[in-house]
Amino acid sequence: MATDSAVELEVGHRTVRISNPDRVYFPARGETKLDLANYYVSVGDGIVRALRERPCMMHRFPSGVAGDKVHQKRVPQGAPPWLETVRVHFPRYNRYADELCVTELAAVIWAVQMSTVEFHPWNSRRADTECPDEWRIDLDPMPECGFGTVRRIAHVAREVLDDLDITGYPKTSGGDGLHIYVRIEPRWGFSEVRRAALAFAREVERRAPDDVTTAWWRKDRDPRTLFVDYNQNARDHTIASAYSVRGVPEATVSTPITWDEIDDVEPRECTIATVPARFARLGDLHAGIDDTAHSLDTLLEWADRDGLEP
């Protein structure tokens, strides 16, 4: 049902009101707030799987992506009573926040109503927020590193994963890089998961020393190299989830892909205008990600071998 200034969307057994539905959020093609909501409905199973039970930071753009961005951890007062949250602690400030915890698609559409474009979940779930169940491999190209290098290093990363007998699930970042997600047993804290991620990054660097860097300081990185950003596994570090739209004029999407697509995918072509049809055709390419939780034991042995600190 529509009014002059709002639209009501039926999402599962909820009704979510979208105010200012015609506000342009993405100027490149003119997509609106309602277009954004309809996009998330179209990939509903995928975005809920990516966010389910995780503390989630909302990246809000109240005036559209050409305006200011708000990083919002806390669910505001006045949220509907059915919306679920998870309380997380920030030791550095000794503060707590009740963050969005998606358990159904209506929560995603409510967040869109609150002007959320990007969803940045933790790599742990609310059952134990201190023990991640997701390891994130972030292939982050430096300014002079072309996407051809990103493609090559993705294959190297897969070789290392195969040697570990670990299944990784790739996706575009929605920007210039690629991400690979791995489900892990929730047996380790953030520092150990980060340490394992660094051991993996060092092995990729050993196999492709001319193209890869693990140097922590940006000033120490060759601008033509790709940084394997192991620090994305540190506590309270988040990156855009699978199926998250990015806050850019073109409305690119962080899109799950198959390994066979690595050499052909054009990330800039994965947008809210194209991904719905792709999802309808292929389904969620990350649908099997929860089937197997992998061990980090071998990677932690590599970390011990290399003398890596937590």
N, C-alpha and C positions, 0 to 999 in steps of 0.2 A: 504494500500500500504506500502510495507516495503523497506527499504534501508539497506545498510550494518550496519548502526549504529542507526537506528531509525525505529519506527513503527508508523503509523498513525491510530488512532482509530476513528471510526464514533460513536459519542455519541449524540443521538438525532439529531439535525440539525447542530451540531458543528463537527469539525474535530480537534482532540487533538493529538499533536505529543508527542510520548514517546521516549525520547533519552535513550541510554544505556539499552534497554529492557531486556538484558540477565544478567544484574548485579544481583548477588545473594543478596537478602535482608534478607532472613531467613535461616540460616545455618542448622537448624535441619533437614529439608527435601529438602533444596535447592531451595525454591521458589524465583522467580526473581521479579524485578520491574514490568515487564509485567504481571506476575501472580497476583501481587497486584492490578494493574489496572483492570484486568479482574475480580477479586473478587468483587471490588466495582461496576463494571457494573452489575454483577450478582445479587446484592442486591440493585440495584439502587433506587427503590421506598422507601425502608426502610431507607437507609442512607440519602436520601434527606429529608424525613419526619423528621428524627431526628435532622437535621441541619437547616432546612428551616428558613430563615430570622433571624438567630441568629449570633451575633458576634462569630467568631470561631478562636481559637488559633490552629496553625498547629504545630505538633511535627514532625520535619523533621529528617531524618537519611540519609544524603547524601552518605554515604558509606555502607548503610545497617545497620541493628540493632546491629551488632557487633561493629560499630563505634560510633562516637560522636553523641549526640542528640542535636538538635537546637530547642528551644522554640521560635516560630516566631509569633508575634502578627500582625505585619504590612505586608500588601501585598506589595511585592517589586515592584520597578519601572520596566516597561517593561511587566507587566501583560496584557493580551489581553483586548481590550476595552469593550468587552461584560461582563467581570467578574464584579460582583457586590460586593460592600464593604459597611461597616457601620462604622461611626466614633464614637469612644468611648473615654471618658475622664478618665484619671487616676489622681485623685485629689492629691494623695500623692506626685506625682512628677510634678503636673500641666502640664501634657503632654497629647497629643492626639495620637490615632492610628487609621488608616483605616484598619479594620480587614476584613478578608474574610467573605462574607455573601452569603451562598449557596442558590440559588433559582432554580438550575437545576443540573443534574448529571454531565454535562461537567465541572462544577466548581470543583467538587470532583476529577475528573480525571486530570484536570489541576494541582490541588494540589499534586496529586501523581507524576506527571511529575516533580514537584518541590521537590520531595523526601519526601513528607508527608506520614507518616504511620498512625499516630493517629490524630483523630479530637476531639478537646475539645471545645465544644460550651458553651456559656453563657446560663443561665437559663432564659434569657429575650430575647425579639425580638427587631428588629430595630425600630419598631413603637414607642416603649418607652423602651429604654434599662435600665431605672432605676426601672421598675416595673416588676419583674419576673412573668412568667406565668407557671413556672414549679418548683415544689418542689421535691427535690432529697433526698431520704433516702439511705444512704450509710452504709451497714453492713460490717464493716471493722474488720476482726479478728486480734487479737494480735498474736505474734509469736507462742505461744503454744496452740492456739485455733484451734481445728480441724474443718473441714468443716461440720461435723455432728452438731456442735453447730450453725454454720451459718444457716443450714437448719431449726433447731428448732426455732431460733429467727426470721427467715423469717415468720414462721407461727404465731408467737406472733405478729409481726408487722402487719400481715394481720388481725388478730383479732381486733387490735386497729383500723385499718382502717375501718373494718366492723362496729365497734361501732360508728364510725364517719360518716358512710354512704358515704365513699370515696372509689373510685376505684383506685387501684394501679397497675402499670404495671411492673412486675419484669424482670430483665435481669442479666446475669452473668456479672461480672466486667471485665472479661478477665484475672483476677488474682485469688486471693484466696477468694474474697468476693462476695456479691450480691448487686445489686442496685434495688431500687423500685422508679419509677417515677410517679408523680401525676400532672395532669394539674390543675392549680388554676386560679382563677380570677385575672387579673393583676391590683389589687387594692392596693397592699401594696409594700413598698420599701424593699430593701434587708434586712435591720435590723429586720423588723417585720417578714419577711418570715423565717429568721434564728431563731428568737425567737419562732415562731410557731414550727419549726423543733426541737428545743431544748425541748419544752413542750412535743412533741410526743416522743422524745427519752427518756425523764424522765419516761413517762408512760410505755414504753417498759421495761425500767430498773426496775420499780416497779413490773411488772408482772414476770420478770425473773431475780431477783437480784443476783443469783449465777453465771449467765452467761453473764450479760450485764454490761457495764460501760458507763457513760457519763463524766468521769473525763477528764478535758481538757488537763492536762499535762501528757505526756506519762509515766513519772516516777511514776505517781500515779495510773497507770492502772495495774491490775493483768495480767500477760502475757497469762493467760489461758482464758481471757474474750474476748468478742466481743464489740468493740467500735461502737456505733451508731453515725456516724460522721455528726452531724448537721451543722458543719461549712462549709460543701460543698455548703451551700446555701448563704454564704457571698458573697458580691460583688467581682467580678473578680476571684472567685474560680471556676474552671472548672474540670470536669471529663470526661473520654472518653465516647462518645455518643454510643447509640445503633448502632450496626453493625461496630463500629470502630475496626480496627485491633489494637493489642497492639504491642509495640516495643520489642518483645521477640523472641528468636530464633524459637520457635514453632509456631509463628504467630497465637496466640489465638485471639479470637474475643469476644467482649462484646455483648452477644447474647440474644435477647429477648426470654423468656420462658413463659410457662403457669404456673399458680399456681400449677396445678397437677403434674408438672415436678420437683418441688422443691426437692422432696425426692430422685429423680433418676438422676438428671442432673450431669454430670461430666464436670466441666468447662474446664478442660484441653483438652477435646475431641472436643470442639467447636473452630475450626480453619478455616483458609481460604481454607483448603482442604475439610472440611465437611459442613460448613454452606451454601454454594451455593445450594447444593442438598436439605438441610433442608428448605431453603427459597423457592425453587421451589415447594416443597411439601406442606408447611404450609402457605406460604405467609408471610406478615409482621404481627407478633403477636401484634405489637403496632399500627396497622392500625386504631384502634378506639380511640386512646388516646386523640385526639382533639375533640371528640364528646361532652364531658362534662367538664366544668371548675368548680372546687369545691371551696367552701368558706373556709377560715381559721378562721372564727369567733370563733368556739368552741375551737380550739387550742389556740387562743390568750386569750380566757377566762381562759383556763388552765394555760397559762403563767402568767396571772394576779394572779390567785389563788396561784401559786407556787412562786410568787415574782421574776420572772425571768426578768433580765434586757435586754434591746435591745442589 
